[in-house]
Amino acid sequence: MAVSQSALHASIEAVLQGNPPRAGAFIVTLYGDVVVPRGGNLWIGNVIDTCARVRISESLVRTSVSRLVANGTLTGERHGKRSFYRLGAEAVREFDDAARRIYGSHLPADAGDWTFAQFPRNCLKPASLERLQKAGFAMAGPELTVAPGIVRALPKLDCAEDGLVFHARLDMGDRPALQHFAAAHWPLDELAEAYRGFVATVKPFLGVAADRDGAESLVVRLLLVHEFRRVVLADPGLPAEALPDDWPGHEARRTFADIYKACSPQADAWVAGQFVDVEGPIHAAGETLTRRAAAVAAATEPA
């Protein structure tokens, strides 16, 4: 049974109470979910208004936007008295990769395919290790890393030497042995807890009714994507055969898809009616959003 509009507002407040978003990260979520698929640029006034709905002040928005411009995440331009911003080229590439994982359009790794990469020990400094972990790699030895699937491009590390890459085909043994291998190399307990935490955080949104104008539906969707993004981008993308039978990531994916699908029609209507780019009303939803919606919808269907 769908909840009322007042309950919708209460559900937003409940999520904000326990997990207030950081301004810079939330702005990036706004751009990735809403702006990039519609042409890429947005008036700062829309950013300020949307952030205000999650308790982020105008002064904090402007400070965060300045920092994002300084580090290359955003680029800005002025048209008359209005300022518009878009994600920088590198940030767009990063969010394109992230979007495939967030919205469910990627395929899980084949349980038989693995990539091993060896690097000189001086290359494996903390910043480089973080980049490798974000790409799904785990340490398999002092200089050896392993990732599920066939990785064609290694993350750029802070050293001159290139990694030595091996693409391996697993001679399949029993599933418990593969599960043991995965648990020994990746922090699956920590990741499982993060997925359970995500479900608990967004639980107030389940069964949510769309609001009349769509403003709160957009807030629900942005908070949903923001919370899911934190968890799913830490997921190495292991094949299902390597995961525990009760893996909570499956429930988290279905929960994300159910809520996203429910709030998107009204959220998109609000965006179309209120958001402005350099040419006027923001571009209409296109092929990217159609593919995204199909991928999300597929996650709500029974396996």
SULFENHU-V68859 format. One record per backbone hydrogen bond with DSSP energy under -0.5 kcal/mol. NH is the residue of the N-H (numbers start at 1). CO is the residue of the C=O. Records with the same first field share a line. If there is no record, write none. Layout:
NH = CO, CO
This chain:
3 = 207
8 = 4
9 = 5
10 = 6
11 = 7
12 = 8
13 = 9
14 = 10
15 = 11
16 = 12
17 = 13
18 = 14
19 = 15
26 = 22
27 = 23
28 = 24
29 = 25
30 = 26
31 = 27
32 = 28
33 = 29
34 = 30
35 = 30
36 = 31
38 = 35
39 = 36
40 = 35
42 = 85
43 = 276
44 = 83
46 = 43
47 = 43
48 = 44
49 = 45
50 = 46
51 = 47
52 = 48
53 = 49, 50
54 = 51
55 = 52
56 = 51
57 = 55
61 = 57
62 = 58
63 = 59
64 = 60
65 = 61
66 = 62
67 = 63
68 = 64
69 = 65
70 = 66
71 = 67
72 = 69
73 = 68
74 = 68
75 = 86
77 = 84
79 = 82
82 = 79
84 = 77
85 = 42
86 = 75
87 = 40
88 = 73
92 = 88
93 = 89
94 = 90
95 = 91
96 = 92
97 = 93
98 = 94
99 = 95
100 = 96
101 = 97, 98
102 = 98
103 = 99
105 = 100
106 = 100
109 = 237
113 = 110
114 = 168
115 = 147
116 = 166
117 = 145
118 = 164
119 = 143
123 = 120
124 = 120, 121
125 = 123
129 = 125
130 = 126
131 = 127
132 = 128
133 = 129
134 = 130
135 = 131
136 = 133
137 = 132
138 = 146
140 = 144
141 = 144
145 = 117
146 = 138
147 = 115
149 = 113
151 = 149
152 = 150
159 = 157
164 = 118
165 = 163
166 = 116
168 = 114, 166
170 = 112, 168
172 = 170
178 = 174
179 = 175
180 = 176
181 = 177
182 = 178
183 = 179
184 = 180
185 = 181, 182
186 = 182
188 = 186
191 = 187
192 = 188
193 = 189
194 = 190
195 = 191
196 = 192
197 = 193
198 = 194
199 = 195
200 = 196
201 = 197
202 = 198
203 = 199
204 = 201
205 = 202
206 = 203
208 = 205
218 = 214
219 = 215
220 = 216
221 = 217
222 = 218
223 = 219
224 = 220
225 = 221
226 = 222
227 = 223
228 = 224
229 = 225
230 = 226
231 = 227
232 = 228
233 = 229
234 = 231
235 = 232
242 = 239
243 = 240
247 = 244
250 = 247
252 = 248
253 = 249
254 = 250
255 = 251
256 = 252
257 = 253
258 = 254
259 = 255
260 = 256
261 = 257
262 = 258
263 = 259
264 = 260
265 = 261
267 = 263
268 = 264
269 = 265
270 = 266
271 = 267
272 = 268
273 = 269
274 = 270
275 = 271
277 = 280
280 = 277
282 = 275
283 = 38
290 = 286
291 = 287
292 = 288
293 = 289
294 = 290
295 = 291
296 = 292
297 = 293
298 = 294
299 = 295, 296
300 = 296, 297
301 = 298
